Amino acid sequence: MEQNQKKSIRFERPLRGMLAAHKPKGMISKDLSRWIEKRIGRQKLGHVGTLDPMAEGVLCLLFGSATRLQDHLLEMPKTYEFDMKLGVETDTYDTDGTITAETDASGITRADIEGVLDRFRGPIKQVPPVFSAVKYKGKPLYEYARKNQGDQVPIAELERSVVIQSLELLNFDSGIATLRARCSKGTYIRSLIRDMAYAAGTIATLNRLVRTEASGATLATCVTLDDMEKALAESPENFAKMIQPPEQLALGLPVWQAMHLDCLSRLQKGQTVSVNADSWLANMKSGFSKGTPGNENPLQVMLLDDRGQAFGLGESKMIEGGRFLITMKRGLS
């Protein structure tokens, strides 16, 4: 149910952390942020990556100082389930676009699709769709496309390297192939479908797209718009409980805890602290082998305070004498 007026809701403490949301089909990513702000008022809020309007699934939102984690979360792999409709091609590479080509694909079999999958596993080169947010001369490609100026873009020069960590065919029926892909950031599933179809000797377009994993969150752990609506109707704090604090996020970073108040205070002020190897290892909570003493290259770490709450992202570096220098690079308090 839409609400016409923005509300100003008071929370017990500032919102800080990540909300794993299920973006419905038909919304652009920014619409989800606006939907939330309409209900709770203006917040420091950003989303991790984007989803096309026809796509649905995992879209993570960051609140408060947790927006500083966006770069780390963007680097995490994503998983998609999608349908490729054989025998038709559109200008957007999905069924929201205008048909540009059609062909009889009735002769394409499940074995034909399975036979090309291995070409697209691992590192591959990919040209983005002209209807995309990739920029050329400071403007998103879709701006050129919407003005029928796509021929002004040397699209082949925008080729990029991405990694398809896994790719499997889940179903094949009536000219529609359903697949699942786990891939690196920057991967366009629409381009992947186009290239797979060409490799199989036909054309295709994206018919359905669901992101089932992103930023360490899965579709099963996401909250829906209805979930958020119900929580806010009960109390602001029920909504706040849906937001995971930074220390609970699966960032893939080693975690180091500043147990002594003097050490904590100095780190929070941006000062570098020196600790011996025993102290460094004893307070390394996760993400690092305690049998490995470290090396001279800086190690990125999440920093926790004595209560176990994240207060910053930092670096740890081993120096002569077996000591470690620790510095906070970005605050999260």
N, C-alpha and C positions, 0 to 999 in steps of 0.2 A: 504494500500500500504506500503510494507516494505521499509525501508531506510537502506542503507548499511554502512553509516558512522555516527558516533556519533556526535552530535551537541553540541555546548556550547551556551546556550541561556542565556541572561542577563535579570533578572527580576528586577522590581523596588525595591523590598524588598525580603528578603529570604522567601522561601516557608515554611509555617508552618500551619499545620492543617490536616484535613482528606479529602481524595477524595473517594467517594463511586463509585466504578467502577463495571461494568457488565463484569465479566470474561466469555469469550466465551468457549464453549466446545472444548477440545483438548489441551488447555494450562495448564501447571502446574502454581501454584500460583506465583512462582518466575519468570516465563516467563513474567507476567504482569509488574513486577517491571523493568525487563530488557527492555521491550518494551518501557516503559516511559523514562528510562535513555538513550536509544538509540536516543531519540528525543530531550531531554532537557539537556543531560549531567549528570554527576554524582551528586547525591543528597543524603542527609541523608534520607533514605526511607525504610520503612518496611511495611509488610502487616499484617493484623489482622487475625490470623488463616490461614487455608489452605482449598483449595477445590481440590478434585481429578480431574485428567484430563478429565474424562467423565462428570463431573459436570459443571454446569454454574450458573451464578447468582451473588449475592452480594459478593464482596470482597473489603474490605476497606483498603486503603493505607494511611499511616501516613508519613508526611513530617516534617523535622526539629525536633525541640524540642517536637513536638506533639507525637513523637515515645514513649515518656515517659508515654503516656496514654494507651499504648497497654494492660497492665494488666487489667485496668478497662473495656476496650471495650471487651476484651475476655470473661469477666464474664457475659456479657449481653446475653439474650436468642437468639436463632436462629430459623428461620422458613424455612421448606423445603416442596416442593411438589415433589412427586416421584412416579414412576411406579414400581410395583413388578410383574415380569413375573413368573407365576406359572408353576411348573412342570419341572424346570431345575435348577441346582445348579452348580456354578463354583468355582474355587479355590480362586478367588478374591471377590466373592459374588456379582459381577456385570458382565455385558455382555462383558466386555473387557477381561475377564479371559478365562481359559480353562474349558470346561464342565467336571465335575466330576461325575454327576449323572443326570438322567432323569427319569420321571415318568408320568403316565397319570393323569393329574389334572383336567380332564373335569368334574368330579363330584363335584368339589369345587364350591360353590355358593357364591353370595354376602353375604348371611346371615352367611355363615361359617366364612368369613373374619370379618364381623361386630361383630360376636359373640366372637372373641378373643381380640378385641381392648381394652376392659376395663382392661385386664390383664397387658397391657403395658402403661397405663396412671398412672402418678404419679412417685414416686421413683422406679426405677428398677435396677437390676444388669445386666451388659452387658459384654461379652467377646469381645475384639476387633478382627477384622479380622487379619489374619497373614500377609496379604498384607496391612500394615498400618504403620504410622510413630511412633506408640507407641514403646518405647525403652525397650530392655531387655539386660542387661549387657553392657549398653552404646551404643548399636547399634539398629537402627530402625528394626522393625520386617520384613519389606519388603526386607532387605538385606539377612536375613536368607532364606526367601521364594524364592528369585531369585536364590539362590545357592542350592535350594532343601534341605535346612537344617532346614525346619520348624519343624521337629520332635525333634530338639534340644531345642525348646522353650516350657516351661511348660505353654501353653497358658491359661489354666484354672486359673493359679495363678495370671494372669494379669486382672482378673475380676475387674470391676469398678462400682461405683454407679453413675447413671445419673438420670435426672428428665425429664419425658415427660409431659410437661404442658398441651398439648392438642394433640389429635390424632383423625382424622376423615377420613372416606372413601368418596372420592369425586365421584368416578366412578368405575364400574366393567363391563368389556366387553372382551369377547374372551380370557379369561384366564389372563388378565392383570388388576390389581387393582391399581387405582390411589388414593393416600392418601396425606394428609397434616399433618405435625407434627411441633409443637413448642417445643423446647427442650433446655436443658442446654448445656454448653460447654462440649466437650469430648464425645458427643453422636455420634455413628456411625450408620448412616441410613442403611448401608449394613448389619450390625449385627441385627438391628431391624427387617429388612425384613426377614432375615433367621429365627429369633426366632418366628416371627408372623406366618410364613409359617409352622414351626414345630408344633406350637400350633393348627393350623387349620388342621393338618394331612397331610401336603404335603411339598414340597420344593419350593423355589423361589430364584430369583436373581434380583438385581437392574437393571432396564432397562433404567431409566431416572431419573436425579436428578437436581433440580433447587432450589438454595437457594434464598428465596424471602425476607428474613429479616436477618440482622446481624449488630451488633454495632450501633443499633438505626437507621440504614438506611434500606430503602425498595427498591425492584427492580424498582419501579416506579420512584424513585429519583436518580437512578444510571446513570452514563454517560457511553456510549459505547466507543469502540476504535475509531469509526468514529467520534463521538462527540469530542473526544480529538484531533484527527487529524485535524478536521475543525477549532477548536479553535486555535491551534498552527499555522495554516496557516494564520490566521487573525492577531494574535499578542500574544506574551507571556502572556500579562496580561489577555487575554480572558481565557487562560488555568488556570492562577492563580485564577480567579474568581470561578472556579469549586471547589476549595479547601475550605472547611468550617473551619474557625478558631476554636480553642479549646472552646471558650466561647459559641459557637453555637451548640456544640455537646450534645446529650442527654445521658449524663453519669450517670444520676440518683444521682448526688451529690448535696448537698446544696451549694449555691453560696453566698460568702460573699465579699463585695466590700470595699477596703481600700480607703476611700474618702479623708483622710488627708495625705498630702505629707510626713510628718514625719513618720507616721505609715507605709506608703507604702515603704519608703526608708529603714526602719529598717527590715521589713519583707523580702525585696529583698536581704538584706545582711545576712539573716539567723537568725536574732535576734527574740526573742519572745516578743510580745507586749501584754499589758494588757488593756482591755477596759471594761467600765461598761456595765451592762446588757442593758440599753437603747440604747447605741451606737451599741452594738452587734446586737440587734434585728432590729434596724432601718436600718442597712446596710446588713442584711440578705435578699438577693434578691429573692431567690426561694429555694424550696426543704425542707423547715423547717417550722413547724407550729409556727406562731408568738405568739400563746397562750401558747406555751410550753417553759419554761425557760431554759431547757437543763438539763444535769446531769453530773456526775463526769467522765463518760467514754468519751474518746476523740472522737470527731465527725470529720470525714473526710469532707473537704470542698474544693471547687474550689475558688481560690482567684482572684479577679478582681482588676485592678488599677482604678484610678479616671476617666479614659476614657472608662471603661467598657470592657477592654481587659484582657484576662486571663494571669496572670504572674506566677502562681504556683498552686500546690496542697499542702494543709496544713492540720493542725489539730486545732480544737478549743476545749478547755476544761474549764468547769466551776469550779471555785475555791471558797474558803470561801469569804463571803462578797458580793456574787452575781456578781463577776467579771469574765471575760473570758480571758484565755490565748490563743493567736493565734500564731502558728508557721508555717512557710513554710517548707515543707519537700522535695519538688521537684520542681525545677524551670521550667517554660514553656516559658520564654521569648526568 
